[in-house]
Amino acid sequence: MEINLQKLIKENPKMYNHLKQNSEWIKLLNRNPYNYKQFTLAMKEKYKERTTDKVDEMLDNIDLITTFLNAMK
């Protein structure tokens, strides 16, 4: 694996943990460093850091607050 790619992964604890838990990515990144983008997408999907996940969480929070306020009436 390229040195700068290793540094990027080690600097981000979530990426590093994802790499340790899914060791098949080590082989894929060794063979082709351009798989880094796919690796980051898989990591974001696992840890729910995608934009759609954040929007869904925000909508759930708004729904919870609305329900709470309606119950207080």
C-alpha positions as CSV (number, residue, x, y, z in Angstrom):
1,M,0.0,0.0,0.0
2,E,1.3,3.5,-0.8
3,I,2.8,5.4,2.1
4,N,0.5,8.5,1.7
5,L,-2.6,6.2,1.6
6,Q,-1.4,4.5,4.8
7,K,-1.1,7.9,6.5
8,L,-4.6,9.0,5.4
9,I,-6.1,5.8,6.8
10,K,-4.1,6.0,10.1
11,E,-5.1,9.6,10.7
12,N,-8.8,8.8,10.7
13,P,-9.7,6.4,13.5
14,K,-12.9,5.2,11.8
15,M,-11.1,4.3,8.6
16,Y,-8.4,2.5,10.6
17,N,-11.0,0.5,12.5
18,H,-12.9,-0.3,9.3
19,L,-9.7,-1.5,7.7
20,K,-8.9,-3.7,10.7
21,Q,-12.4,-5.2,10.8
22,N,-12.6,-5.7,7.0
23,S,-9.2,-7.0,6.1
24,E,-10.1,-7.7,2.5
25,W,-9.7,-4.0,1.9
26,I,-5.9,-4.4,2.6
27,K,-5.6,-6.7,-0.4
28,L,-7.7,-4.5,-2.6
29,L,-5.8,-1.3,-1.7
30,N,-2.5,-3.0,-2.1
31,R,-3.4,-4.1,-5.6
32,N,-5.0,-0.8,-6.7
33,P,-4.8,2.4,-4.6
34,Y,-7.6,3.9,-6.7
35,N,-10.0,1.7,-4.6
36,Y,-9.6,4.2,-1.8
37,K,-12.8,6.0,-2.9
38,Q,-14.8,2.8,-2.7
39,F,-13.2,2.1,0.7
40,T,-14.3,5.5,2.0
41,L,-17.8,5.0,0.7
42,A,-18.0,1.6,2.4
43,M,-16.7,3.1,5.6
44,K,-19.2,6.0,5.5
45,E,-22.0,3.5,4.8
46,K,-21.1,1.4,7.8
47,Y,-20.7,4.3,10.2
48,K,-23.7,6.1,8.8
49,E,-21.8,9.2,7.7
50,R,-23.4,9.6,4.4
51,T,-25.5,12.8,3.7
52,T,-28.7,10.7,3.4
53,D,-28.1,9.1,6.8
54,K,-27.6,12.6,8.4
55,V,-30.8,13.9,6.8
56,D,-32.7,10.8,8.0
57,E,-31.4,11.3,11.5
58,M,-32.4,15.0,11.5
59,L,-35.9,14.1,10.3
60,D,-36.2,11.5,13.0
61,N,-35.2,14.1,15.6
62,I,-37.7,16.6,14.3
63,D,-40.4,14.0,14.3
64,L,-39.5,13.1,17.9
65,I,-39.7,16.7,19.0
66,T,-43.0,17.2,17.2
67,T,-44.5,14.2,18.9
68,F,-43.2,15.3,22.3
69,L,-44.7,18.8,21.8
70,N,-48.0,17.4,20.6
71,A,-48.1,15.2,23.7
72,M,-47.5,18.3,25.9
73,K,-50.6,20.1,24.6
